[in-house]
Amino acid sequence: MSDWLEASFAHQRPRAIAALTRYFRDVETAEEAFSEACIKALTDWPKNGTPRDPFAWFLTTARHAGLDKLRKAQRQTRLLAENRIVMESDAPPPPDPHELRDDVLRLLFICCHPALERQDQIALALRIVGGLTVPEIARGFLVKPKAMEQRITRAKKKIAAQPVAFETPSPRERGRRLGEVSLMIYLMFNEGWSTSDAPTQIRLTLCEEAIRLARLMTELFPGMGEQAALLSLLLFQHARRDARIDATGHLVAFEDQDRQLWDRAATAEATAFFYKAQRIGHQGPYRIQAAIAAEHAAAPTPAHTNWPVIEAHYAALHVLQPTPVIRLNLIAVQAKTQGPEFALREMETLKTDLQAYRWYHTMRAALLTQTDRPEAAIDAYRAALDLGPTGPERTVIEEKIATCRKNMEGL
């Protein structure tokens, strides 16, 4: 498949799947219909050219494919009667004043149905809305792909069994699911920012879709400080996109980035939303993370970074969310404030929990390098290589191993 076709499929997928799910009221049918449209595009577009409106083309083609499948399965009459699918017209139904204003966001709220456990909600949202593959999601959950596939299949069946699963949630129900939907958007951006398993480091379309949804959430819930903080956090991160990869495709470490390449407009907007979150109040996890990002953005050079303040923010975040990954981030900052030896000792307590987390091993390798233990650092880097880094990450790790070997020769 050509790069431009793959990029177009990835760009159209979230909105198309969301619209098709609303149309068919069945996730499996929506996904299969979109896949059929992609297959048709592979032969149709190179021959006839890209349609003037690719999204409309996908939606029309996928709807026809889905309806054909329903006819062949001899279920068309029942489904059309139940779901009121109108084949003669693609006109949308009359607007509901309580409707969510975006099909993709509506689908996220559906994936966050309270009948599902949180981990199942996350996995389902990343698969259906984010378009991640099952192995990619499995790697993020530190489980085997087969187990993740079974989990996602069970989640789809459970949602399909709900009597109003594909209706727009009521305002009260939206409020209940707000935290889960925010988490899905956050994870969607993170996957775009550091892909789980791909030759490229950043999926810009996934990052931009997450930002678009976060922006919509701030409009839907203007009095919620955490929504403004989440958008602020994503904008702060996304502002660094041009400095993260150099001209040769190499991944640039945060401390080595050219800060002149950071998007000042995005940083200014992120700062404005951060101040808005502070005015509204409520010390939630996104507000704390946005405060950390704001500290980094305020430092003109790495040497000007206020590490004690960032350490305090991470300590507060760990109180709210005492997870191994957040503690690892806290330890990374403590390596700056208390030294690499202290950090290495603290990391030993996370060895069991984060054995399958590749950033644990790369961080440990870097600290071992700082303390003149290149042989142990090589072993840690090799452990990271075994955990499926992206193409740019693999290149950096291999270069680090080569540097460690040179250091060993000099000892």
C-alpha positions in Angstrom: 0.0 0.0 0.0 1.3 3.5 -0.9 2.0 5.9 2.0 -0.6 8.4 0.7 -3.3 5.8 0.7 -2.4 4.5 4.2 -2.4 8.1 5.5 -5.8 8.8 4.0 -7.2 5.6 5.5 -5.9 6.5 8.9 -7.2 10.1 8.6 -10.7 9.0 7.6 -11.1 6.0 9.9 -12.2 7.6 13.2 -15.0 9.7 11.7 -16.0 6.9 9.3 -16.2 4.2 12.0 -18.1 6.6 14.3 -20.7 7.5 11.6 -21.1 3.9 10.4 -21.6 2.7 14.0 -24.4 5.2 14.4 -25.8 4.1 11.1 -25.7 0.4 11.6 -25.7 0.4 15.4 -23.3 -2.5 15.4 -19.5 -2.0 15.8 -18.5 -5.2 14.0 -20.6 -4.3 10.9 -19.1 -0.7 11.0 -15.5 -2.0 11.1 -16.1 -4.6 8.4 -17.8 -2.1 6.2 -15.0 0.3 6.5 -12.5 -2.4 5.7 -14.4 -3.3 2.6 -14.3 0.4 1.5 -10.5 0.5 2.1 -10.1 -2.6 -0.1 -12.1 -0.9 -2.8 -10.1 2.3 -2.5 -6.9 0.3 -3.2 -8.0 -0.5 -6.7 -10.4 2.4 -7.4 -8.3 5.5 -6.3 -5.0 4.7 -8.2 -7.1 4.1 -11.3 -9.7 6.9 -11.1 -7.9 9.4 -8.8 -8.7 10.5 -5.3 -12.3 11.5 -4.8 -13.1 15.2 -4.3 -14.6 14.3 -0.9 -12.8 11.2 0.4 -14.9 11.0 3.6 -18.2 11.0 1.7 -16.7 8.4 -0.7 -15.8 6.1 2.3 -19.1 6.6 4.0 -21.1 5.8 0.8 -19.0 2.8 -0.2 -18.9 1.4 3.3 -22.7 1.8 3.7 -23.3 -0.1 0.5 -20.8 -2.8 1.6 -22.5 -3.1 5.0 -25.9 -3.4 3.6 -24.8 -6.0 1.1 -23.4 -8.0 4.0 -26.7 -7.7 5.9 -28.7 -8.9 2.8 -26.4 -11.9 2.4 -26.8 -12.8 6.1 -30.6 -12.6 5.6 -30.9 -10.2 8.5 -31.6 -7.0 6.5 -35.3 -6.8 7.2 -35.0 -7.1 11.0 -32.0 -4.7 11.3 -33.6 -2.1 9.0 -36.8 -2.3 11.0 -35.0 -2.1 14.4 -32.6 0.6 13.4 -34.6 2.6 10.9 -31.8 2.6 8.3 -32.9 4.6 5.2 -31.2 3.2 2.1 -32.8 5.7 -0.3 -31.3 8.8 1.4 -28.1 9.6 3.3 -29.8 12.6 4.9 -29.1 12.8 8.7 -31.9 12.5 11.2 -33.4 15.7 12.7 -31.0 17.2 15.3 -31.5 16.3 18.9 -30.8 19.3 21.3 -29.1 16.9 23.7 -27.0 15.2 21.0 -23.2 15.2 21.3 -22.0 17.4 18.5 -19.5 14.9 17.0 -19.8 11.3 15.9 -16.3 10.4 17.1 -16.9 11.8 20.5 -20.3 10.0 20.7 -18.5 6.8 19.9 -16.0 7.4 22.7 -18.8 7.8 25.1 -20.3 4.5 23.9 -17.0 2.7 24.3 -17.0 4.0 27.9 -20.3 2.3 28.7 -20.5 1.5 32.5 -21.2 -2.1 31.7 -17.5 -2.4 30.8 -14.5 -2.5 33.1 -12.1 0.5 32.7 -9.4 -1.6 31.0 -11.9 -2.9 28.5 -13.2 0.6 27.8 -9.7 1.7 27.1 -8.9 -1.2 24.9 -12.1 -0.9 22.9 -11.7 2.8 22.4 -8.1 2.5 21.2 -9.1 -0.3 18.8 -12.3 1.2 17.4 -11.7 5.0 17.6 -7.9 5.1 17.6 -7.5 2.4 14.9 -4.7 0.7 16.8 -3.9 -2.9 16.0 -4.5 -5.6 18.6 -0.7 -6.2 19.1 -0.2 -2.5 19.6 -2.9 -2.4 22.3 -1.6 -5.6 23.9 1.9 -4.1 24.2 0.5 -1.1 25.9 -1.3 -3.3 28.4 1.7 -5.6 28.8 -0.3 -8.6 27.8 -0.2 -11.1 24.9 -2.1 -10.2 21.7 -4.4 -13.3 21.9 -5.6 -12.3 25.4 -6.2 -8.7 24.2 -8.1 -9.9 21.2 -10.4 -12.0 23.4 -10.9 -9.0 25.8 -11.9 -6.7 22.9 -14.2 -9.3 21.4 -16.0 -9.7 24.8 -16.3 -6.0 25.2 -17.9 -5.6 21.8 -20.4 -8.3 22.6 -21.2 -6.8 26.0 -21.9 -3.4 24.5 -24.0 -4.9 21.7 -26.1 -6.6 24.3 -27.0 -3.3 26.0 -30.5 -2.1 25.1 -29.5 1.5 24.4 -25.8 1.0 23.8 -25.7 3.1 20.6 -27.9 5.9 21.7 -26.3 9.2 22.7 -25.8 9.2 26.5 -28.0 11.5 28.5 -26.4 14.6 30.0 -26.3 12.9 33.4 -24.7 9.8 31.9 -22.1 11.9 30.0 -21.1 13.3 33.3 -20.6 9.9 34.8 -18.4 8.8 31.8 -16.5 12.1 31.6 -13.4 10.8 33.3 -13.2 7.7 31.2 -13.6 9.6 27.9 -10.9 12.1 29.0 -8.6 9.2 29.7 -9.3 7.7 26.2 -8.4 11.0 24.5 -5.2 11.2 26.6 -4.2 7.7 25.7 -5.0 8.3 22.0 -2.7 11.2 22.0 0.0 9.3 23.8 -0.2 6.5 21.2 0.1 9.0 18.4 3.1 10.7 20.2 5.0 7.5 20.8 3.6 4.7 18.7 3.7 1.2 20.2 4.8 -0.6 17.1 5.6 1.3 13.9 8.6 2.4 11.8 7.7 6.0 12.6 7.8 7.7 16.0 4.8 10.0 15.7 1.4 9.5 14.2 0.4 13.2 13.7 -3.2 12.4 12.6 -3.8 10.5 15.8 -2.3 13.3 17.9 -4.4 15.9 16.0 -7.6 13.9 16.4 -7.0 13.6 20.1 -6.5 17.4 20.3 -9.6 18.0 18.3 -11.7 15.9 20.6 -10.1 17.5 23.7 -11.0 20.9 22.3 -14.6 19.7 21.7 -14.7 18.5 25.3 -13.7 21.9 26.6 -16.6 23.4 24.6 -19.1 20.8 25.8 -18.0 21.1 29.5 -16.7 24.7 29.8 -16.9 24.7 33.6 -14.7 21.6 34.1 -11.1 22.6 34.9 -9.7 19.1 34.0 -11.0 19.4 30.4 -9.1 22.7 30.0 -6.0 21.2 31.6 -6.2 18.1 29.3 -6.3 20.3 26.2 -3.4 22.4 27.7 -1.3 19.3 28.3 -1.8 17.9 24.8 -1.0 21.3 23.2 2.2 21.7 25.2 3.3 18.3 24.1 2.3 18.7 20.4 4.2 22.1 20.3 7.4 20.1 20.4 6.7 17.9 17.4 9.0 19.6 14.9 12.0 19.4 17.3 11.5 15.7 18.2 12.7 14.2 15.0 15.7 15.7 13.1 16.1 16.0 9.3 17.5 12.5 9.0 14.6 10.9 10.9 16.6 10.4 14.1 14.8 10.8 17.4 16.0 13.8 19.4 16.2 13.5 23.2 14.1 16.1 25.1 17.2 17.8 26.5 18.8 18.0 23.1 15.9 19.5 21.2 16.2 22.9 19.5 13.6 24.9 21.5 13.4 27.5 18.7 11.5 24.8 16.8 8.8 24.5 19.4 5.5 25.9 18.1 5.1 29.2 20.0 1.4 29.6 19.0 0.6 26.2 20.4 2.5 26.9 23.5 0.7 30.2 24.0 -2.7 28.5 23.5 -1.6 25.8 25.9 -0.6 28.4 28.5 -4.0 30.1 28.2 -5.9 26.9 28.8 -3.6 26.1 31.7 -4.4 29.4 33.3 -8.1 28.8 32.7 -7.8 25.4 34.4 -6.2 27.1 37.4 -9.0 29.7 37.6 -11.7 27.0 37.6 -9.9 25.1 40.3 -9.7 21.3 41.2 -6.3 19.7 41.4 -6.7 16.8 39.1 -4.1 14.7 37.3 -4.3 16.6 34.0 -3.8 19.9 35.7 -0.7 18.6 37.5 0.7 17.2 34.2 -0.1 20.5 32.4 1.8 22.3 35.2 4.8 20.0 34.6 4.6 20.7 30.8 4.3 24.5 31.5 7.5 24.4 33.6 9.4 22.8 30.7 7.9 25.3 28.2 9.0 28.2 30.4 12.6 27.1 30.5 14.6 28.7 27.6 17.3 26.0 27.9 17.5 22.7 29.8 19.8 24.3 32.3 17.1 26.7 33.3 14.6 23.9 34.2 13.2 24.2 37.7 13.6 20.5 38.6 12.6 20.9 42.3 9.2 22.3 41.3 8.8 19.5 38.7 9.7 17.0 41.4 7.0 18.4 43.7 4.4 18.2 40.9 5.3 14.5 40.2 5.1 13.7 43.9 1.6 15.3 44.0 0.6 13.3 40.8 1.8 10.1 42.4 -0.4 10.7 45.4 -3.4 11.0 43.1 -2.3 8.1 40.8 0.2 5.8 42.6 1.1 3.7 39.6 4.5 2.3 38.8 4.9 4.4 35.6 4.2 7.7 37.4 6.7 6.7 40.1 9.2 5.9 37.4 8.7 9.5 36.0 9.2 10.8 39.6 12.4 8.9 39.9 13.6 10.3 36.5 13.2 13.8 37.9 14.9 12.7 41.2 17.9 11.6 39.1 18.2 15.4 38.4 17.7 16.6 42.0 19.3 13.7 44.0 21.7 12.0 41.5 21.7 8.9 39.4 22.8 6.5 42.2 19.7 7.4 44.2 17.5 6.9 41.1 19.0 3.5 40.4 18.3 2.3 43.9 14.7 3.6 43.7 14.2 1.9 40.4 15.0 -1.5 41.9 11.7 -1.4 43.6 9.9 -1.2 40.2 11.9 -4.0 38.6 9.1 -6.6 38.8 6.2 -4.3 37.9 7.9 -2.7 34.8 9.9 -5.6 33.4 7.9 -5.4 30.2 8.0 -1.6 30.0 10.8 -0.6 27.6 11.2 2.9 28.9 12.2 1.4 32.3 15.1 -0.3 30.7 16.2 2.7 28.6 16.1 5.0 31.6 18.1 2.5 33.7 20.6 2.1 30.9 21.1 5.9 30.8 21.6 6.1 34.5 24.1 3.2 34.4 26.0 5.0 31.7 26.2 8.1 33.9 27.7 6.1 36.7 30.3 4.5 34.4 28.8 1.0 34.1 28.7 0.6 30.4 28.5 -3.3 30.4 25.4 -3.2 32.6 24.0 -0.4 30.5 24.3 -2.5 27.3 22.3 -5.3 29.0 19.6 -2.8 29.9 19.5 -1.4 26.3 19.3 -5.0 24.9 16.3 -5.6 27.2 14.6 -2.5 25.7 15.3 -3.7 22.2 13.5 -7.0 23.0 10.3 -5.0 23.8 9.5 -3.7 20.3 10.7 -0.1 20.2 9.8 2.1 17.2 12.2 2.4 14.3 13.7 5.8 15.5 13.9 4.5 19.1 15.7 1.3 17.9 18.2 3.4 16.0 18.9 5.5 19.1 19.3 2.5 21.3 21.7 0.8 18.9 23.8 4.0 18.8 23.8 4.1 22.6 25.0 0.5 22.7 27.8 1.3 20.3 28.9 4.3 22.5 28.9 2.0 25.6 31.2 -0.5 23.8 33.6 2.3 22.9 33.6 3.4 26.5 34.4 -0.2 27.6 37.4 -0.2 25.3 38.6 3.0 26.9 38.4 1.6 30.4 
